[in-house]
């Protein structure tokens, strides 16, 4: 079986990581032949960029900025559109595995054209497919009526004029004319996709994001702490600080408040291991920050998870975050807000804690409880590893995707 994967980025961001892992599992267990077509080429030579040449890249980016200001989000890509079609026609895949198509490289008019070549299985990584322009609506339910919410055009990925209702009608028409099969990694997004007037008449599936638990596993705790400059006997809380304070999704302000609440209740030093380039403003009495800088290597990410007692994820909007799956695979207890599909990864009171959105006092209290009960923390971590293997293991998820792909192929061999 030949599979063409299409995604905005090659290996940056949750959608790209999920797509790469799905492809790896399909190749390993079912010997599929995979090819990648990406909007931004950054790493491996096996991926093909949709924008050949620096000059064309600059021109297309400029056109995208101008059209976006006019509220015509992602409507005109003269070079990417033709490049995607040429590549798909030359490759002749059995299935097109579509992932993140927003971000400035993919015109939705490609959906019916590509599905004439091969059936499309579109894995959704946020709400963009069922809204006018927003990746998340933060509780606004206008999408249920096929309408854009008030002020939705200001939500990321933001645009200029509020043309969301037009964009929704355009999407609905294009979806209807496409051989489209939709996958949601979370039950949270699956339920919304089933309710949306744009997608409820399309075949829908729930398949989670995978992880290779044979590779992504707990590392030696003492060695990991030594490598990261952490004391062997310290209490350690870890979180991802990349773009923490300039993203409306990641909950930077909430995290800062939680840390101050925690700091006021501590009677000993606790280390904060921050994965990323951002740094925390202000000072703490009992919390000591250790900064890793940007981490690209998965080996170092495993060290960070394994060196930790608790992994924080105070997100305000998400689907099925890979970092929670990764932390669980490394036997790390997690605390997160009950947002999106987070509770589908973290079992409240079993593998960590799931806190009501915005309840920062409860988040701090649950953290203090785990810090004061290290046996419970370790028990949660081991349970998280077992749950991850059973529900997100590479072989399990690859099998679900392969059987789905087999069921939609037009001319099975």
C-alpha positions as CSV (number, residue, x, y, z in Angstrom):
1,X,0.0,0.0,0.0
2,X,1.3,3.5,-1.0
3,X,0.4,6.3,1.4
4,X,1.0,10.0,0.8
5,X,1.2,12.0,4.0
6,X,0.5,15.8,3.7
7,X,1.1,18.2,6.6
8,X,2.1,21.8,7.1
9,X,5.4,20.9,8.8
10,X,7.8,18.0,8.4
11,X,8.7,17.4,12.0
12,X,7.7,20.4,14.1
13,X,4.5,20.5,16.1
14,X,2.1,17.9,17.4
15,X,0.4,17.2,14.0
16,X,3.8,16.5,12.4
17,X,5.0,14.3,15.2
18,X,1.8,12.3,15.1
19,X,2.0,11.9,11.3
20,X,5.6,10.8,11.4
21,X,4.8,8.2,14.1
22,X,1.7,6.9,12.2
23,X,3.9,6.5,9.1
24,X,6.6,4.7,11.1
25,X,4.1,2.3,12.6
26,X,2.5,1.5,9.3
27,X,5.9,0.9,7.7
28,X,7.2,-1.3,10.5
29,X,4.1,-3.5,11.0
30,X,2.4,-3.4,7.6
31,X,5.2,-2.6,5.2
32,X,3.5,0.4,3.7
33,X,5.4,2.6,1.3
34,X,5.1,6.2,2.6
35,X,5.9,9.6,1.1
36,X,5.7,13.0,2.8
37,X,4.6,16.3,1.2
38,X,5.0,19.2,3.6
39,X,4.5,23.0,3.5
40,X,7.8,23.6,5.4
41,X,10.7,21.3,4.8
42,X,13.2,21.2,7.7
43,X,14.9,17.9,8.2
44,X,14.9,14.7,6.3
45,X,15.4,14.4,2.6
46,X,12.5,12.0,2.2
47,X,10.0,14.9,2.5
48,X,9.1,17.1,-0.4
49,X,8.3,20.8,0.1
50,X,5.3,22.3,-1.7
51,X,7.2,25.6,-2.4
52,X,10.2,25.1,-4.7
53,X,12.6,28.0,-4.6
54,X,13.2,30.9,-2.2
55,X,11.7,33.5,-4.5
56,X,8.4,31.6,-5.0
57,X,8.3,31.0,-1.2
58,X,8.5,34.8,-0.5
59,X,5.9,35.6,-3.2
60,X,3.5,33.0,-1.9
61,X,4.0,34.0,1.8
62,X,3.3,37.6,0.8
63,X,0.1,36.7,-1.0
64,X,-1.0,34.7,2.0
65,X,-0.5,37.7,4.3
66,X,-2.4,40.0,2.1
67,X,-5.3,37.7,1.5
68,X,-5.5,36.8,5.2
69,X,-5.9,40.5,6.1
70,X,-8.9,40.5,3.8
71,X,-10.4,37.6,5.6
72,X,-9.7,35.2,2.7
73,X,-7.8,32.7,4.8
74,X,-5.8,30.2,2.8
75,X,-7.5,30.7,-0.5
76,X,-4.7,31.3,-3.0
77,X,-1.4,29.4,-3.2
78,X,-0.3,29.5,-6.9
79,X,2.9,27.4,-6.4
80,X,1.9,25.1,-3.5
81,X,-1.4,24.1,-5.1
82,X,0.2,23.1,-8.4
83,X,3.2,21.4,-6.6
84,X,0.8,19.3,-4.4
85,X,-1.2,18.2,-7.4
86,X,1.9,17.3,-9.5
87,X,3.4,15.3,-6.7
88,X,0.2,13.4,-5.9
89,X,-0.4,12.6,-9.6
90,X,3.1,11.4,-10.0
91,X,3.1,9.3,-6.8
92,X,-0.3,7.7,-7.4
93,X,-1.0,6.8,-3.7
94,X,-3.6,4.3,-2.6
95,X,-4.5,6.6,0.3
96,X,-3.8,10.2,1.1
97,X,-3.2,10.8,4.8
98,X,-4.0,14.4,5.4
99,X,-3.1,16.1,8.7
100,X,-2.7,19.9,9.5
101,X,-3.7,21.8,6.3
102,X,-4.0,25.3,7.9
103,X,-1.0,27.5,8.2
104,X,-0.5,28.9,4.7
105,X,0.2,26.3,2.1
106,X,-3.0,24.3,1.3
107,X,-6.1,25.6,-0.4
108,X,-9.1,23.5,0.5
109,X,-10.1,23.4,-3.2
110,X,-7.5,20.7,-3.4
111,X,-9.7,18.3,-1.4
112,X,-12.0,17.2,-4.2
113,X,-9.1,17.2,-6.7
114,X,-6.9,15.1,-4.5
115,X,-9.7,12.7,-3.6
116,X,-10.1,12.1,-7.4
117,X,-6.6,10.5,-7.2
118,X,-7.1,8.6,-4.0
119,X,-9.4,8.6,-1.0
120,X,-8.4,11.1,1.7
121,X,-8.2,10.1,5.4
122,X,-8.0,13.5,7.2
123,X,-6.7,13.3,10.8
124,X,-7.9,16.4,12.6
125,X,-5.5,18.0,15.2
126,X,-7.8,20.9,16.3
127,X,-11.2,22.4,15.5
128,X,-10.2,24.3,12.3
129,X,-12.0,22.0,10.0
130,X,-15.4,22.8,11.6
131,X,-14.9,26.5,12.2
132,X,-14.5,29.6,10.0
133,X,-10.8,30.1,10.9
134,X,-10.1,29.2,14.5
135,X,-8.1,26.2,15.7
136,X,-10.1,26.4,19.0
137,X,-13.2,28.4,20.0
138,X,-12.7,28.2,23.8
139,X,-16.3,27.1,24.4
140,X,-18.1,29.1,21.8
141,X,-20.6,26.7,20.1
142,X,-21.6,28.7,17.0
143,X,-20.0,26.0,14.9
144,X,-22.9,23.7,15.8
145,X,-25.1,25.9,13.6
146,X,-22.5,26.2,10.9
147,X,-21.7,29.8,11.9
148,X,-18.6,31.6,13.0
149,X,-18.6,32.8,16.6
150,X,-18.5,36.5,17.6
151,X,-14.9,37.6,17.4
152,X,-13.7,34.2,16.1
153,X,-11.6,35.9,13.4
154,X,-9.3,37.1,16.2
155,X,-8.6,33.6,17.4
156,X,-5.5,31.8,16.2
157,X,-4.9,31.4,13.3
158,X,-6.3,34.9,13.2
159,X,-7.3,36.8,10.1
160,X,-8.4,40.4,9.3
161,X,-12.0,40.8,8.2
162,X,-14.6,38.6,9.9
163,X,-15.5,36.4,6.9
164,X,-16.0,33.2,8.9
165,X,-19.5,32.4,7.7
166,X,-18.3,32.5,4.1
167,X,-15.3,30.3,4.9
168,X,-17.6,27.8,6.6
169,X,-19.9,27.6,3.7
170,X,-16.9,27.2,1.4
171,X,-15.6,24.3,3.5
172,X,-19.0,22.6,3.6
173,X,-19.3,22.7,-0.2
174,X,-15.7,21.4,-0.7
175,X,-16.1,18.6,1.9
176,X,-19.4,17.5,0.2
177,X,-17.6,17.1,-3.1
178,X,-14.7,15.0,-1.7
179,X,-14.1,11.4,-0.9
180,X,-13.3,12.3,2.6
181,X,-12.9,10.1,5.7
182,X,-12.2,11.9,9.0
183,X,-10.2,10.7,12.0
184,X,-10.3,12.4,15.4
185,X,-7.5,11.4,17.8
186,X,-9.7,12.3,20.8
187,X,-13.3,11.5,21.7
188,X,-13.7,15.2,22.6
189,X,-13.1,16.3,19.0
190,X,-14.9,13.2,17.5
191,X,-18.1,14.2,19.3
192,X,-17.9,17.7,17.9
193,X,-17.0,16.5,14.4
194,X,-20.1,14.2,14.5
195,X,-22.3,17.2,15.5
196,X,-20.9,19.7,13.0
197,X,-23.1,20.3,9.9
198,X,-19.8,20.4,7.9
199,X,-18.7,16.9,8.7
200,X,-21.5,14.9,10.3
201,X,-22.3,13.2,7.0
202,X,-18.8,12.0,6.4
203,X,-17.4,8.7,7.7
204,X,-15.9,9.4,11.2
205,X,-13.4,7.4,13.2
206,X,-11.7,7.7,16.5
207,X,-8.0,6.7,16.5
208,X,-5.6,8.2,19.0
209,X,-2.0,9.5,18.4
210,X,0.6,6.7,18.7
211,X,3.9,6.4,20.5
212,X,6.6,3.8,20.2
213,X,6.7,2.6,23.8
214,X,9.6,0.3,23.1
215,X,11.7,3.4,22.3
216,X,9.9,6.0,24.5
217,X,10.5,4.5,27.9
218,X,11.7,5.5,31.3
219,X,15.4,6.3,31.6
220,X,17.6,5.9,34.6
221,X,16.4,8.5,37.0
222,X,19.8,9.3,38.7
223,X,21.6,9.5,35.4
224,X,18.9,11.7,33.9
225,X,19.1,14.1,36.8
226,X,22.9,14.2,36.7
227,X,22.8,15.0,33.0
228,X,20.3,17.8,33.5
229,X,22.1,19.3,36.6
230,X,19.4,18.3,39.1
231,X,20.1,17.0,42.6
232,X,19.5,13.2,43.0
233,X,17.2,13.6,46.0
234,X,15.2,16.8,44.9
235,X,11.6,17.1,44.1
236,X,11.2,18.0,40.4
237,X,8.3,19.5,38.4
238,X,8.6,19.6,34.6
239,X,6.7,21.5,32.0
240,X,7.2,22.7,28.4
241,X,8.0,26.4,28.3
242,X,8.3,26.9,24.5
243,X,6.0,29.8,23.4
244,X,4.4,29.6,26.9
245,X,3.6,33.2,27.2
246,X,2.9,34.2,23.5
247,X,0.3,31.5,22.8
248,X,-3.4,31.8,23.7
249,X,-3.5,28.0,24.0
250,X,-0.6,27.1,26.4
251,X,-1.8,28.7,29.7
252,X,1.4,30.6,30.6
253,X,-0.4,33.1,32.9
254,X,-2.3,30.2,34.6
255,X,0.9,28.3,35.1
256,X,2.6,31.3,36.7
257,X,-0.3,31.8,39.1
258,X,-0.2,28.1,40.0
259,X,3.5,28.3,40.8
260,X,3.1,31.3,43.0
261,X,0.3,29.5,44.9
262,X,2.5,26.4,45.3
263,X,5.5,28.5,46.3
264,X,3.5,30.0,49.2
265,X,2.7,26.6,50.6
266,X,6.0,24.9,50.3
267,X,8.5,24.5,53.1
268,X,11.4,23.1,51.1
269,X,13.1,23.7,47.7
270,X,11.5,22.2,44.6
271,X,13.1,22.3,41.2
272,X,11.2,23.5,38.1
273,X,12.7,21.9,34.9
274,X,11.6,24.1,32.0
275,X,11.8,22.5,28.5
276,X,12.2,25.3,26.1
277,X,13.6,28.8,25.5
278,X,11.0,30.8,27.5
279,X,11.9,31.9,31.1
280,X,9.6,32.6,34.0
281,X,9.2,36.2,35.1
282,X,9.7,37.2,38.7
283,X,11.2,35.2,41.6
284,X,10.2,32.5,44.0
285,X,11.1,31.6,47.5
286,X,11.1,27.8,47.3
287,X,11.0,27.1,43.6
288,X,14.3,27.0,41.6
289,X,14.2,27.1,37.8
290,X,16.4,25.0,35.6
291,X,16.3,25.8,31.9
292,X,17.1,23.3,29.2
293,X,16.7,25.6,26.3
294,X,15.0,24.3,23.1
295,X,15.0,20.5,23.1
296,X,14.8,18.8,19.7
297,X,16.3,15.3,20.5
298,X,13.8,12.7,21.7
299,X,16.6,11.2,23.9
300,X,16.9,14.4,25.9
301,X,13.1,14.7,26.2
302,X,13.0,11.2,27.7
303,X,15.7,12.4,30.2
304,X,13.5,15.3,31.1
305,X,10.4,13.2,31.7
306,X,12.4,10.5,33.6
307,X,14.1,13.1,35.9
308,X,10.7,14.4,36.9
309,X,8.3,13.6,39.7
310,X,5.4,15.5,38.1
311,X,4.7,16.8,34.6
312,X,2.6,19.9,34.4
313,X,0.3,20.7,31.4
314,X,-1.9,23.7,32.3
315,X,-3.3,24.1,28.7
316,X,-6.3,26.2,27.9
317,X,-7.0,24.5,24.6
318,X,-5.8,21.2,23.0
319,X,-6.9,18.0,21.3
320,X,-4.8,15.0,22.3
321,X,-1.4,16.4,23.3
322,X,1.6,14.2,22.5
323,X,3.6,15.5,25.5
324,X,1.1,13.9,28.0
325,X,1.4,10.6,26.1
326,X,5.2,10.9,26.1
327,X,5.3,11.7,29.8
328,X,3.1,8.7,30.6
329,X,5.3,6.4,28.5
330,X,8.2,7.5,30.7
331,X,6.3,6.7,33.9
332,X,5.8,10.3,34.9
333,X,2.7,11.4,36.8
334,X,0.8,14.2,35.1
335,X,-1.4,17.1,36.2
336,X,-3.5,18.9,33.6
337,X,-6.7,20.9,33.2
338,X,-9.8,19.1,31.9
339,X,-9.4,20.5,28.4
340,X,-10.0,18.8,25.1
341,X,-8.8,15.2,25.2
342,X,-6.4,15.6,28.1
343,X,-8.6,13.4,30.4
344,X,-8.4,10.7,27.7
345,X,-4.7,10.4,28.4
346,X,-4.5,11.2,32.2
347,X,-6.8,9.1,34.3
348,X,-7.8,11.2,37.2
349,X,-6.6,9.6,40.5
350,X,-5.0,6.7,38.7
351,X,-2.2,8.1,36.5
352,X,-2.3,11.7,37.7
353,X,-4.9,14.4,38.2
354,X,-7.3,16.2,35.9
355,X,-8.4,19.6,37.3
356,X,-11.4,21.6,36.3
357,X,-10.4,24.3,33.8
358,X,-9.2,27.5,35.5
359,X,-9.1,26.0,39.0
360,X,-5.6,27.1,39.8
361,X,-6.0,26.6,43.6
362,X,-6.9,22.9,43.0
363,X,-4.1,22.5,40.6
364,X,-1.6,23.7,43.2
365,X,-3.2,21.6,45.9
366,X,-3.0,18.4,43.8
367,X,0.7,19.2,43.1
368,X,1.4,19.7,46.8
369,X,-0.3,16.4,47.6
370,X,1.9,14.5,45.1
371,X,5.0,16.2,46.3
372,X,4.2,15.1,49.9
373,X,3.3,11.6,48.8
374,X,6.1,10.3,46.6
375,X,4.8,6.7,46.7
376,X,1.5,7.8,45.2
377,X,3.5,9.8,42.6
378,X,5.5,6.7,41.6
379,X,2.4,4.5,41.6
380,X,0.7,7.0,39.2
381,X,3.7,6.9,36.9
382,X,3.8,3.1,36.6
383,X,0.0,3.1,35.9
384,X,0.5,5.7,33.3
385,X,3.1,3.6,31.5
386,X,0.7,0.6,31.4
387,X,-2.2,2.8,30.2
388,X,0.0,4.3,27.5
389,X,1.1,0.9,26.2
390,X,-2.4,-0.4,26.1
391,X,-4.1,2.6,24.4
392,X,-1.4,4.5,22.5
393,X,1.2,1.9,21.7
394,X,2.5,2.1,18.1
395,X,1.4,-1.4,17.1
396,X,-2.1,-0.8,18.4
397,X,-2.6,2.5,16.7
398,X,-0.9,1.4,13.4
399,X,-3.3,-1.5,13.2
400,X,-6.3,0.8,13.5
401,X,-5.0,3.1,10.7
402,X,-4.0,0.2,8.4
403,X,-7.4,-1.4,8.7
404,X,-9.1,1.9,8.0
405,X,-6.8,2.5,5.0
406,X,-7.6,-1.0,3.7
407,X,-11.3,-0.3,4.0
408,X,-11.2,2.9,1.9
409,X,-8.8,1.8,-0.9
410,X,-10.6,1.7,-4.2
411,X,-8.7,-1.0,-5.9
412,X,-7.3,-3.3,-3.2
413,X,-4.6,-5.7,-4.3
